[in-house]
Each structure stands twice: as structure tokens, then as C-alpha cells.
Amino acid sequence: MKPLRLLPALVVAVILTACASVGRIDGGPRDENPPVYVRSNPAPGQTRVSGNSFSIVFDENVQLDDAFNKVVVSPAQLEAPSITANGRRVNVRLRDTLKANTTYTIDFGDAIKDLNEGNLLDGFAIDFSSGDSIDSLRISGIVLGAQNLEPAQGMIVGAYSNLSDTAVRTLPPDRIARTNQYGQFTIRNLPEGQYR
């Protein structure tokens, strides 16, 4: 009599185990795209910017890779800026006061990547102005090592509006950029003039 009472429970257990199958859960196709810019405060090209804290929002969670060495703020800052990532947002706080009527560029190089896959957002930069207009001239080039003529990665390149021979030793550069892995650089947002 007892075995007959256990028969329905045994049938249900057999049916449930027959339906289950062991396997791997597929998470979908691998994400191979870098993070996409959504918005920022200030917006790219915004004029009459004041304050010193800025935020940039992306379409997915991001992380920063060696922001201290890879991110370049131009004109050069006396004190290093604070740059952090939190979820989909990158926060930048400049510790220097903005100069009047000056175009600023925050060049992230290859410091931003998505959190899960590590896809790099290479060459991302934001520009804004404390004045009424954005300076738009650029100087681009390649830096090669003198000993082996190989691309010089991570070098700081500066542009000086003071054409004196001693300016390089005695004055900070007006604008700066950092070379990428191919030795290439672009100094952005220069006002019209002559540079050394």
C-alpha cells in the first residue's frame, strides 16, 4: 500500500528531471564596441564656461586606465586635476582656476574603456571655452626616437607662442598634447598665431 502512495511523487520527480538539461547559459554576442559618448556638462564646444567640475556620461559603465598619465588637460594645469570614473560617468575636477577667454581641451587619449570587455575609446576629447568663442587651429605630427627612429609613445609635446629661444626652458607651454602608441600627436584648440 505504501509503494502505491509514493508512485505519483515518483512519476512527478521523473518528469521534472527529464525536462532539466545541463548546459552553459549563453550571454549573447561579445561586446566589441567602445563606450559611446551620451552627454556632458559642459557640452563639447560650449562657451562661457565657469567653475571647475565637469562630468561626462557614456552609454555603459566605464573605467579609467592610468588617467594620471594618459589624460592631458590643455592649457597645462599647475596642479594635477582629479579624474574619476563612477558607473557610466567620468568626473573631472580642475584644481586651477579657469583663465579668462581661453579654450580648454581635456584629451583622454586611450584612458577610457568599458568596464566588462575593456574596449578602448581611443582619441576621445572634450573642448570648451571660458570666453565667447572656441579656438580651432591644430598642430599635428609624429615624434620619433632619435636613436632608433621608432615612434615615441607617451611623450608630451608643447606649443609656445613666445618664439624666444629661452621660452622652452623658462616658460610653461601654451598648449600640450601627448603622443599615442604610434608617436602621433595633435595639439588642439590653438588661437591664431605663430608657434614653436
trRosetta pair geometry for C-beta under 8 A, 3 or more apart (Angstrom, degrees):
i j d omega theta_ij theta_ji phi_ij phi_ji
1 4 5.9 -56 -159 30 35 112
1 5 7.1 32 149 -18 65 103
2 5 5.8 -55 -154 31 39 111
2 6 6.7 31 154 -14 68 107
3 6 5.7 -61 -150 40 37 109
3 7 6.8 60 149 -47 65 92
4 7 5.5 -29 -156 -3 38 122
5 8 7.7 -50 -178 23 38 96
6 9 5.5 -64 -160 47 54 112
6 10 5.7 57 145 -27 81 108
7 10 5.6 -57 -143 37 30 113
7 11 6.4 32 158 -22 65 104
8 11 5.7 -52 -147 34 33 112
8 12 6.4 33 156 -18 65 105
9 12 5.8 -53 -148 37 32 111
9 13 6.3 34 153 -20 65 107
10 13 5.7 -53 -146 37 31 113
10 14 6.4 33 155 -20 64 105
11 14 5.8 -54 -149 35 30 111
11 15 6.5 29 153 -18 64 106
12 15 5.8 -55 -148 36 31 111
12 16 6.3 28 156 -17 65 108
13 16 5.9 -56 -145 38 30 109
13 17 6.4 21 160 -11 65 109
14 17 6.2 -60 -145 41 27 104
14 18 6.2 30 156 -24 63 110
15 18 5.8 -58 -149 34 28 113
15 19 6.7 27 155 -21 63 106
16 19 6.0 -56 -153 30 32 110
16 20 6.9 27 155 -18 64 105
17 20 5.8 -52 -147 32 38 110
30 117 6.9 121 180 -116 87 131
31 114 6.9 -80 123 97 134 161
31 116 6.8 70 47 83 135 117
31 117 4.8 -147 79 -25 99 150
31 119 6.7 -108 127 -17 92 137
32 117 7.2 -127 -90 162 34 155
32 119 6.3 136 -173 -97 33 133
33 36 7.4 -4 146 -45 118 99
33 119 6.1 85 98 147 23 166
34 112 7.8 86 -177 109 112 93
34 113 7.1 -84 -137 -130 90 58
34 114 6.6 -173 -152 -25 45 102
34 119 4.5 -146 -89 133 55 104
34 120 5.8 -43 -106 94 121 32
34 121 4.1 146 166 -79 130 68
34 122 7.4 -129 -85 1 163 68
35 58 4.0 6 171 -176 123 142
35 59 6.3 170 -163 45 72 76
35 60 5.4 -134 -114 52 88 92
35 62 5.1 -13 -60 -85 163 113
35 112 6.3 -86 45 149 129 112
35 113 7.3 151 -6 -170 107 21
35 114 5.0 154 -52 -75 90 86
35 119 7.3 155 -20 86 62 101
35 121 5.2 -57 51 -51 86 131
36 58 6.3 133 67 -162 41 80
36 59 4.3 13 57 7 97 127
36 60 7.7 74 25 5 77 90
37 40 7.3 -38 -165 -31 106 107
37 56 7.0 -53 -134 -177 92 106
37 57 7.9 95 -163 81 55 53
37 58 6.2 -54 -100 -106 34 72
37 124 7.0 159 -58 -142 118 123
38 57 4.6 -57 64 106 114 95
38 58 5.9 152 -3 -131 98 15
38 59 5.5 136 -59 -62 110 70
38 88 7.6 15 13 160 137 123
39 43 7.2 -47 -162 -102 76 87
39 56 7.9 -171 100 -151 40 49
39 57 5.1 7 57 49 75 113
40 43 6.0 139 71 -105 80 39
40 44 6.9 75 50 -36 126 71
40 54 6.9 23 176 175 104 99
40 55 6.5 -170 -149 98 67 50
40 56 4.2 -11 -105 -108 111 69
40 57 6.7 -171 -78 16 55 70
40 126 6.0 -91 113 -121 170 143
41 54 6.3 -165 95 -149 62 64
41 55 5.5 19 46 50 95 85
42 46 3.9 -130 173 56 117 144
42 49 4.7 -63 -53 -107 155 128
42 54 6.4 -55 10 -124 69 111
42 126 7.8 141 76 166 80 122
42 128 4.4 83 84 -110 139 152
43 46 4.6 110 57 -49 75 114
43 128 7.7 120 72 -95 42 110
44 126 5.5 -120 -94 -142 82 71
44 127 6.2 53 -155 46 76 67
44 128 7.3 -122 -137 -65 29 79
45 127 6.4 42 -69 84 48 91
45 128 7.0 -20 40 -99 5 57
45 134 5.5 -65 -141 -45 69 158
46 49 5.7 89 109 -63 106 109
46 128 4.7 -8 62 -129 84 104
46 129 7.4 -160 100 32 49 69
47 128 7.3 -173 -80 -170 29 71
47 129 4.7 -12 -119 66 70 108
47 131 6.6 -54 -159 94 100 46
47 132 5.6 51 174 -154 140 25
47 133 6.4 5 -108 -67 137 17
47 134 6.6 -117 -76 -45 95 81
48 129 7.4 20 -22 95 34 83
48 130 7.2 42 -131 -172 23 34
48 131 7.3 -37 -74 143 54 12
48 132 6.7 31 -56 -92 91 51
49 98 7.0 -155 101 -132 89 169
49 104 7.8 -90 69 30 139 122
49 128 4.6 40 -18 150 153 126
49 129 6.5 134 15 76 102 34
49 130 5.6 -80 64 -91 76 53
50 98 6.7 -147 -131 43 48 140
50 130 6.8 84 -83 -136 57 89
51 54 8.0 138 108 -60 107 71
51 98 7.8 31 60 -10 29 129
52 93 6.0 60 128 -165 91 65
52 94 4.3 -116 -162 62 97 87
52 95 7.2 115 167 -75 144 16
52 96 7.6 171 -127 70 132 40
52 97 7.2 -85 -70 -111 126 39
52 98 6.8 -164 -86 -32 81 93
53 91 7.1 -13 -167 -170 91 96
53 92 7.3 159 -154 87 45 54
53 93 4.9 -9 -104 -106 78 84
53 94 7.8 -143 -67 22 36 69
54 91 7.3 154 84 -158 50 51
54 92 4.6 -12 62 62 99 100
54 93 7.6 -179 23 -78 66 40
54 94 7.8 42 0 -13 106 95
54 106 7.5 -169 79 -15 152 159
54 126 7.6 174 156 105 146 152
55 89 5.5 -15 -169 -166 109 112
55 90 7.1 154 -156 79 56 48
55 91 5.2 -19 -103 -103 82 70
55 92 7.5 -174 -79 22 34 71
56 89 6.9 143 73 -156 46 59
56 90 4.6 -12 59 57 101 98
56 92 7.5 39 -7 -6 103 107
56 126 6.5 -137 -87 -51 130 147
57 88 5.6 37 -159 127 76 102
57 89 5.4 -25 -98 -98 69 76
58 62 5.2 70 41 -34 149 129
58 88 5.1 -145 61 -170 72 81
58 89 7.7 -170 16 -78 77 29
58 90 7.4 54 -18 -11 109 99
58 112 7.6 164 -63 178 150 132
58 121 7.9 -122 -119 -48 139 158
59 88 7.1 -132 91 -147 3 123
60 88 6.4 -176 115 -110 11 96
60 114 5.3 10 99 -134 126 112
60 115 7.2 -138 141 18 95 94
60 116 8.0 -74 162 14 129 104
61 87 5.4 -79 -116 -163 88 46
61 88 5.7 -77 -88 -70 44 63
61 114 6.8 85 81 -164 61 72
61 115 3.9 -21 110 -2 105 138
61 116 7.3 83 68 -22 110 86
62 85 5.3 -116 99 -152 86 133
62 87 8.0 40 31 121 67 29
62 88 6.5 80 3 -138 91 37
62 90 6.4 -43 86 -55 137 100
62 112 5.6 -11 -172 -164 133 93
62 113 6.8 146 -155 79 81 30
62 114 5.9 -68 -104 -111 63 41
62 115 6.1 -134 -102 -43 9 83
62 121 7.8 -28 -129 2 128 130
63 85 5.3 171 -128 83 33 157
63 112 7.9 150 77 -150 38 50
63 113 6.0 -26 63 69 83 80
63 114 7.6 46 16 145 82 15
63 115 5.2 107 -25 -101 102 68
64 67 4.2 -3 166 -49 133 115
64 71 7.9 -27 -156 -37 123 125
64 83 6.5 151 -130 128 164 102
64 84 7.2 -129 7 -147 142 26
64 85 4.7 173 -19 -20 94 120
64 90 6.9 109 -65 -124 112 110
64 111 5.3 5 -157 160 81 99
64 112 6.4 -31 -104 -93 64 56
65 70 6.8 36 93 6 76 156
65 110 7.3 -31 66 121 124 76
65 111 5.4 -158 57 -150 70 53
65 112 7.8 -147 16 -55 86 12
65 113 6.0 32 -19 7 119 116
66 69 4.9 -30 160 44 107 104
66 70 5.1 94 100 -14 90 111
66 111 6.5 -121 72 -121 64 93
67 70 6.1 -73 -121 52 27 95
67 71 4.8 6 -168 -5 75 122
67 83 4.4 -142 161 92 142 125
67 84 7.9 -144 37 -77 166 31
67 108 7.9 -39 -127 -142 86 83
67 111 5.0 93 -98 -171 64 140
68 71 7.5 -6 -71 36 7 94
68 80 6.8 16 -142 -173 86 142
68 83 7.8 -175 -69 44 49 111
69 154 7.1 -6 163 -148 111 116
70 108 7.0 30 126 179 102 51
70 109 4.5 -128 177 62 92 134
70 110 6.5 -94 -162 59 137 60
70 111 3.9 160 97 -69 133 106
70 178 7.1 -159 -152 86 42 159
71 81 7.6 -86 113 66 126 116
71 83 5.5 53 46 -17 166 174
71 106 6.8 -4 -174 -175 105 85
71 107 6.9 161 -156 85 55 53
71 108 5.4 -17 -108 -119 89 53
71 109 6.7 -138 -85 16 40 100
71 111 5.3 -43 -55 1 86 164
72 105 7.9 7 105 107 88 96
72 106 7.8 166 85 -155 47 41
72 107 4.7 -9 60 60 94 105
72 109 7.0 80 2 -35 96 109
72 156 7.6 156 -116 -120 130 90
72 176 5.9 -126 -176 106 124 100
72 177 6.1 128 104 -134 161 35
72 178 4.9 180 -46 -12 137 106
73 76 7.2 111 89 -126 75 32
73 77 5.2 21 85 -20 127 115
73 81 5.5 85 -23 -9 150 136
73 92 8.0 147 -85 -172 124 131
73 94 6.8 156 -164 -105 161 106
73 104 7.0 -11 -171 -170 88 103
73 105 7.4 166 -153 86 43 54
73 106 5.4 -10 -105 -106 78 73
73 107 7.8 -173 -79 23 30 71
74 104 7.0 158 85 -156 50 56
74 105 4.7 -5 58 57 99 98
74 107 7.0 20 4 -1 109 111
74 175 4.8 59 177 -154 125 71
74 176 4.9 -162 -101 47 110 68
74 177 6.8 -23 -51 -64 151 61
74 187 7.3 -157 -174 -151 168 79
74 188 7.3 131 69 56 138 80
74 189 7.4 149 99 60 112 113
75 99 7.0 6 43 14 139 137
75 102 6.6 -53 1 180 122 134
75 104 7.1 -79 16 -110 68 72
75 172 7.9 90 177 123 101 119
75 173 7.9 -164 -147 103 81 70
75 174 6.2 -69 -113 176 109 45
75 175 6.0 -79 -95 -91 66 53
75 176 7.5 90 -148 6 41 87
76 158 7.8 -22 -36 -114 130 113
76 172 5.4 -128 64 173 132 124
76 173 6.2 89 -12 61 127 84
76 176 5.2 58 -63 -2 99 132
77 80 6.7 128 91 -101 121 23
77 81 5.9 97 32 -40 170 89
77 94 6.3 -146 -110 -152 141 95
77 95 6.9 101 173 52 131 82
77 96 4.7 -166 -149 3 91 131
78 95 8.0 -105 74 92 79 99
78 96 5.4 117 31 -87 90 126
79 95 3.9 -67 94 87 127 131
79 96 5.8 162 35 -50 89 84
80 95 7.2 38 73 18 36 129
81 92 5.9 13 156 -170 135 87
81 93 6.2 169 -168 81 86 47
81 94 4.9 -42 -108 -103 112 52
81 95 6.2 -168 -104 -2 50 83
82 91 7.7 -15 115 114 93 94
82 92 7.3 153 84 -157 58 40
82 93 4.3 -2 56 54 105 102
82 95 7.1 91 -13 -49 89 100
83 90 7.0 2 -172 179 87 99
83 91 7.3 173 -148 88 42 54
83 92 5.2 0 -105 -107 81 75
83 93 7.9 -160 -68 26 44 63
83 111 8.0 20 132 139 144 150
84 90 7.3 173 90 -155 39 57
84 91 5.1 -8 61 57 87 99
85 89 7.2 159 -155 90 54 49
85 90 5.2 -27 -100 -102 75 74
85 91 7.7 177 -87 17 25 73
85 112 7.8 143 -89 -122 132 82
86 89 5.3 -18 68 68 82 98
86 91 6.6 14 12 -7 110 114
90 108 7.9 11 158 -103 167 141
90 112 6.7 -61 -67 -105 149 119
92 106 6.0 -15 -134 -137 171 158
94 98 7.2 81 90 -65 150 78
98 102 6.9 -167 177 58 82 114
98 104 7.0 -78 -132 -44 102 138
98 130 4.5 158 149 -81 126 140
99 102 4.1 49 83 -7 102 148
99 130 6.5 168 82 40 48 150
100 130 5.9 -124 -133 116 29 125
100 131 6.7 80 166 -74 60 91
101 129 7.6 2 -156 177 36 104
101 130 6.4 -76 -32 88 16 89
101 131 3.4 61 -125 -80 56 131
101 132 7.5 -15 -118 12 86 73
102 129 6.8 -174 93 -149 33 72
102 130 5.3 20 47 33 74 111
102 131 6.5 114 4 -15 31 106
103 127 6.2 11 178 -176 101 108
103 128 7.4 177 -151 95 63 27
103 129 4.6 -35 -98 -95 67 93
103 131 7.5 -62 -54 35 66 104
103 133 8.0 -52 -67 109 111 60
103 134 5.3 95 -115 -150 126 58
103 135 4.2 -139 8 26 146 94
103 189 4.2 -140 124 174 130 121
103 191 7.4 155 16 -56 116 83
104 127 6.7 170 88 -150 51 60
104 128 5.7 -12 58 64 96 74
104 129 7.0 168 14 -94 73 37
104 130 7.2 66 -17 -23 109 91
104 189 7.5 -12 78 113 8 160
105 125 5.8 1 -173 180 98 121
105 126 7.4 160 -154 83 51 45
105 127 4.7 -19 -100 -98 74 90
105 175 7.7 47 28 -150 123 106
105 188 4.8 126 -105 78 161 114
105 189 4.9 175 -48 20 117 135
106 125 6.4 168 85 -156 49 67
106 126 4.9 -1 54 55 101 93
106 127 7.7 -173 20 -78 64 43
107 124 7.9 151 -157 93 49 46
107 125 4.3 -15 -107 -105 66 112
107 177 6.5 18 40 -130 168 78
107 178 7.2 179 101 26 127 93
107 188 7.1 144 -70 19 121 126
108 111 4.8 -116 -180 45 83 105
108 112 5.2 14 155 -14 144 107
108 121 7.3 14 101 96 134 103
108 124 4.7 -12 51 79 121 93
108 125 6.5 -165 12 -82 74 51
109 122 7.4 -31 161 -150 47 62
109 123 7.2 2 -143 -80 29 32
109 178 6.0 -35 -77 74 135 121
109 180 6.6 173 -151 -98 97 85
110 113 7.8 30 170 -56 75 98
110 120 5.0 0 -161 -168 98 131
110 121 7.6 166 -138 75 53 44
110 122 4.6 -6 -98 -111 92 78
110 123 7.6 14 -69 -27 71 50
110 180 7.1 93 -19 -136 113 100
110 181 7.9 3 0 -22 149 105
112 120 7.3 112 84 -158 55 58
112 121 4.4 -27 91 50 107 114
112 124 5.9 -29 35 42 133 142
113 118 5.1 11 155 -161 137 47
113 119 5.9 164 -159 75 86 35
113 120 4.8 -41 -95 -93 101 51
113 121 6.6 -171 -89 5 42 75
114 117 5.5 22 82 47 118 86
114 118 6.7 -89 65 -36 71 10
114 119 4.9 19 19 45 111 89
114 121 8.0 100 -37 -32 73 98
121 124 4.9 16 136 -29 108 133
122 180 7.6 66 -169 -136 110 137
123 180 7.7 -22 -76 -81 84 143
125 188 6.5 125 137 17 159 162
127 134 6.2 90 130 -150 119 122
127 188 6.5 -116 -77 131 134 128
127 189 5.2 171 -139 -68 137 140
128 134 7.6 -80 -145 -101 21 107
129 132 7.4 -61 116 47 133 15
129 133 6.4 -57 112 89 175 27
129 134 5.0 -145 -32 -89 128 62
129 135 7.5 130 -97 1 123 73
134 189 6.6 -76 179 -131 85 104
135 189 4.8 92 82 -179 90 67
135 190 5.8 -117 146 101 125 18
135 191 4.3 -81 -119 -74 138 59
135 192 7.7 -146 -143 -18 100 58
136 189 6.6 -18 -95 -113 28 52
137 189 7.6 65 53 -172 54 10
137 190 4.1 -63 80 71 100 94
137 191 7.0 9 24 121 117 5
137 192 6.3 128 -30 -84 141 51
138 186 5.6 -11 -170 -172 119 97
138 187 6.5 157 -157 79 61 56
138 188 5.4 -13 -107 -110 96 53
138 189 7.7 34 -82 -15 74 34
138 190 6.7 159 -82 14 25 104
139 159 5.9 131 32 -86 147 135
139 186 7.3 160 81 -155 43 50
139 187 4.5 2 54 49 94 108
139 190 6.6 44 -12 -17 96 150
139 195 6.6 -101 -51 75 151 146
140 184 7.2 0 -172 -172 96 91
140 185 6.7 -178 -145 92 56 53
140 186 4.5 -13 -98 -102 92 79
140 187 7.6 -159 -71 22 45 64
141 157 7.5 178 60 -154 109 163
141 184 7.5 -178 100 -144 31 57
141 185 6.1 -8 60 56 70 89
142 151 6.8 -74 -171 -119 103 91
142 179 7.8 84 -149 -135 47 118
142 182 7.2 -63 -128 132 107 85
142 183 4.7 59 -167 113 82 105
142 184 5.4 -33 -98 -91 77 60
142 185 7.6 157 -97 14 29 75
143 151 7.2 84 79 -160 63 61
143 152 4.4 -66 117 52 103 115
143 155 5.1 -94 97 61 161 146
143 157 6.5 -155 -52 -72 132 119
143 179 5.1 -92 35 -80 120 149
143 183 4.8 -141 61 -170 63 95
143 185 6.6 36 -13 -7 106 118
144 149 4.9 5 168 -152 130 53
144 150 6.6 145 -156 67 80 22
144 151 6.3 -56 -105 -96 65 36
144 152 6.2 152 -141 -14 11 95
144 183 5.9 43 -75 -169 53 162
145 148 5.2 14 89 48 122 81
145 149 6.5 -106 67 -46 71 11
145 150 5.1 3 27 54 118 76
145 151 7.7 27 -9 87 87 10
145 152 5.0 134 -58 -73 74 98
146 149 7.8 19 -146 -66 14 56
150 183 7.8 172 138 -52 52 135
151 179 7.4 -173 174 162 92 130
151 181 7.1 67 112 145 138 43
151 182 5.0 -100 -141 -179 164 34
151 183 3.0 -137 -156 -22 87 114
151 184 7.7 -26 -147 -22 125 63
152 155 4.7 26 128 -24 113 134
152 179 5.9 65 95 75 76 164
152 183 5.0 77 38 -117 55 101
153 179 5.9 -143 -134 106 30 105
153 180 6.8 -40 -132 134 83 28
153 181 5.1 8 -112 -121 126 41
153 182 7.8 74 -88 8 89 19
153 183 6.5 -81 -66 -70 53 59
154 178 6.2 -15 -147 -177 39 109
154 179 6.3 -48 11 66 16 86
155 178 6.9 157 75 -154 35 61
155 179 4.6 25 44 12 85 122
155 183 7.6 21 23 -138 119 70
155 185 7.7 -85 79 -55 89 134
156 176 5.7 -14 -170 -167 98 120
156 177 7.6 152 -153 79 54 35
156 178 5.8 -33 -95 -97 57 73
157 176 6.7 148 77 -156 48 64
157 177 5.2 -19 59 63 99 85
157 178 7.4 168 14 -95 80 21
157 179 6.6 88 -22 -48 112 88
157 185 4.7 119 23 118 142 170
157 187 6.5 -115 103 -56 107 110
158 168 7.8 143 79 -128 126 81
158 172 7.9 -131 -147 172 146 56
158 173 2.8 -125 -167 -83 122 159
158 174 7.6 125 -180 36 90 55
158 175 7.0 153 -154 82 60 46
158 176 4.9 -26 -98 -99 75 83
158 187 7.9 99 -145 -102 23 139
159 173 5.9 96 48 -174 38 111
159 174 5.6 -59 94 59 81 98
159 175 4.7 -1 46 58 110 95
159 176 7.6 -159 14 -75 73 38
159 187 5.0 128 -21 156 127 167
159 190 6.4 -44 102 -103 160 130
159 195 4.3 -10 -172 -171 103 139
159 196 7.5 141 -159 66 56 36
160 163 7.2 151 112 -81 102 37
160 167 4.8 130 -179 126 148 133
160 168 6.5 -108 -32 -75 154 67
160 171 6.8 107 -133 86 116 119
160 173 5.6 -93 -69 -127 74 70
160 174 6.0 135 -120 -3 33 96
160 195 6.3 134 64 -160 41 75
160 196 4.9 -29 64 61 101 88
161 174 5.0 58 -9 -42 97 152
161 193 5.4 6 -131 128 109 147
161 194 7.2 108 -146 76 65 57
161 195 5.9 -46 -87 -100 52 73
162 167 4.0 167 98 -111 110 142
162 171 5.9 58 43 44 145 163
162 196 7.9 -67 85 29 47 116
163 167 7.1 109 63 -1 3 146
163 194 6.4 -2 -66 111 126 116
163 196 5.3 125 -123 -28 65 125
164 167 4.5 120 65 -35 87 97
165 168 7.7 -50 172 16 41 100
166 169 5.5 -64 -166 48 64 105
166 170 5.2 25 147 1 95 122
167 170 6.4 -79 -129 53 25 88
167 171 4.8 -34 -162 33 72 120
167 196 7.1 111 66 62 133 131
168 171 7.7 -24 -61 50 11 79
168 196 7.6 -93 -57 112 103 118
173 176 5.3 108 83 -68 133 89
174 190 7.7 76 112 -128 122 91
174 195 7.4 -113 44 -122 131 110
175 187 4.9 108 119 -174 119 113
175 188 7.6 -151 -177 60 135 43
175 189 7.2 178 -125 77 139 79
175 190 5.7 -104 -1 -89 160 87
176 187 7.0 -100 -180 -118 7 103
177 185 4.4 132 110 -175 123 107
177 186 5.9 -169 -141 74 161 36
177 187 4.5 -131 -17 -82 122 64
177 188 7.2 107 -83 -1 120 75
178 185 6.7 -165 97 -115 18 108
179 182 7.9 -129 174 74 93 49
179 183 5.1 -16 -174 -151 133 36
179 184 6.3 133 -151 60 78 27
179 185 4.7 -66 -89 -57 64 101
180 183 7.3 -52 64 16 60 15
180 184 5.2 -13 37 58 104 85
180 185 7.4 171 -4 -76 74 54
187 190 6.3 50 124 -49 102 115
190 193 7.3 -117 160 44 104 93
190 195 6.9 -56 -156 -47 147 146
